[in-house]
């Protein structure tokens, strides 16, 4: 109404480009679904199918009997849940300390939290291998939880610290007047307010545990302990497993991560945005 | 006022409480250390000490078969590594990969965010769908992309062949000239949604009134972008660029699973190089030296980044 023809044409153009980019972003996953539900003849012909075949959805049920996917899923879920719990247990107290207290070495801890975000996992695979060997943690899910937590803890701490910074200190003072100790202020006042960011931090930690590959493939030799990432990676370049099965497993692996993200996206984006604005 | 209140409350508690005040204050002084200690100790144990071990390893002659025997050999590993054309090519590949990733994800993300920063129906859904590649596990992305870029059956060749753009041999990941480009395309495809969504969030902080005022003054789109939009989103842009740099230096799964650094080292980044030296060739000392060089490079980038942005902010 307010806008002229030129604006509306511009808007149409912008929306078209956005739609094309969204299409590009989603297409590979759509193609996964098509591949999982179509027959070899359809897939390997000259004219690839453009729609999934609903009658082929049975592949998704078959993979549960044809592969060890149940083990993989269980291992991934346990590793991711353990990573989440340990990360949050360590991150909440230190984020509170970084936000609310002045203490010696605080600047150093802050720098440490930034620098540790930069270390590639690959650099530490070898030394962690020998650490875990000494601790008898090779070939165990607990070892992977310990390794994963080290790499996701800094970023989650940072996001939580930024969230606690936004809670007015007047609330702390009020709680103190009511006789709350600093620890119960954390539990009763701050945690409830930053709960959405805590949820976002948990999702980020869960993702990390769910997606992690390099430690899992380097530290595990027992196939019974392999998570989805290692199981799925085993299909790449291998030709004896039908491509439909492979893509079904891939979709089953991707869906929980994407669903969890979509559920929590508002808080994840604001947490990451606040984190990246303040650095 | 509130300070006085707090002291008097504490005083009153002291009357009935068993704890004398000085001890309680000592407890409060210790509290931040107690809160920070578990996470700090944890990071020291699982990042700090292993990293130091890695540095020691880089000065020693150690193989994966016998990782506990440490024979210090000085700078030999570094001399070997710097004399190795494979390593120098890995440095080159890493630089190309990182620069292309950062520019690709930032420009595409900024463009997408600017296009999406208008009111249109379905914007929320578009934003949710757009982010799926970033939320998807790297191993799943490697799997589907290996299938899409399969030389015989891949849909990439079907689609591009339709418009005459497919390479004649159909090779993507197995071609020395195209493998890095393909990996870059996939990396940018996976990361630009993230930069787009974060920049979009920053754009919402740009005040509409300023835009409208500038439009009334007859400012062109470019003038408005430079005067109104850019100052607001610049901090986000610069920290995102740093994040993209770190992420692309760290990126392992995608490249390892799709090309293992090949063909002929054309996608061999430092991270891939050090993993292969450690776990395939079992030369832990060489791997550690490569890793240390990689860490020094990323630290240098970060320091330069902070110096440059600080200077830019001071001069602004």
Interface residues (C-beta under 8 A of the other chain):
Chain A: X11 X14 X15 X17 X18 X19 X21 X22 X24 X25 X26 X28 X29 X31 X32 X35 X43 X44 X48 X89 X90 X91 X93 X94 X96 X97 X98 X100 X101 X102 X103 X106 X109 X112 X113 X114 X115 X116 X117 X118 X119 X120 X121 X122 X123 X124 X125 X126 X127 X128 X129 X130 X131 X133 X146 X147 X149 X150 X151 X153 X154 X157 X173 X176 X177 X179 X182 X183 X207 X210 X211 X213 X214 X218 X228 X229 X232 X233 X235 X236 X237 X243 X246 X247 X250 X253 X254 X257 X258 X260 X261 X262 X265 X269 X270 X272 X273 X276 X277 X279
Chain B: X2 X5 X6 X9 X13 X28 X31 X32 X33 X34 X35 X36 X38 X39 X40 X42 X43 X46 X47 X49 X50 X51 X53 X54 X57 X64 X67 X68 X112 X115 X116 X118 X120 X126 X128 X129 X130 X131 X132 X133 X135 X136 X137 X138 X139 X140 X141 X142 X143 X144 X145 X146 X147 X148 X153 X155 X158 X189 X193 X197 X198 X201 X202 X235 X236 X239 X240 X242 X243 X246 X249 X250 X252 X253 X256 X257 X258 X271 X272 X274 X275 X278 X279 X284 X287 X288 X291 X292 X294 X295 X298 X299 X302
